[in-house]
Amino acid sequence: MATFTQIRTDRLELRAVADTDLDELYVLHSDPDGWHHFPAGRHTEIGTTRAFLDRVLGGWAADGLSYWAVRRPGDETLIGLGGVRRLADGSWNLAYRFATTQRGHGYAQEVARAGIAAAGAVDPSIPVIAWIDETNPASIRVAERVGLDFQGRRHGSDGTLLLAYADRPLPPEEPATPEE
């Protein structure tokens, strides 16, 4: 089985996140300028980032694949986070988040392509899905540029209605069952 704990794209170094990334991940996830499209997702306490990091580390332990810490070669400064992580429903969640100073350079596309390729190598039977807020045109462009197709508005794992972009057609969403 291939290992994806450290890979290199044309311009980036992708390494499996580690406990030592906690402080830099908190800075990335707590920057209010990075959360215009989903303000509720901003980390306002380091404990939120710790819980997120634990989920990401759990993906590495369970699947041998999860999100990478993104750096430029020769520079130890974390500039972003991205890749794929398996969700509770079994699908691969494609994610990419970059420091606001690092946006607009095409880095998200590089990370997304690497994540899609790694997911295909680890478990090609599982769809890769990017869940995107409809008010985030930059993220939509990234998903489209890396070959994902719009699958409609669907409910994400937390129940939020989001745009789903996937690498293959998704089955119809199950209708919600009324509570008794």
Disulfide bonds with the S-S distance in Angstrom:
none
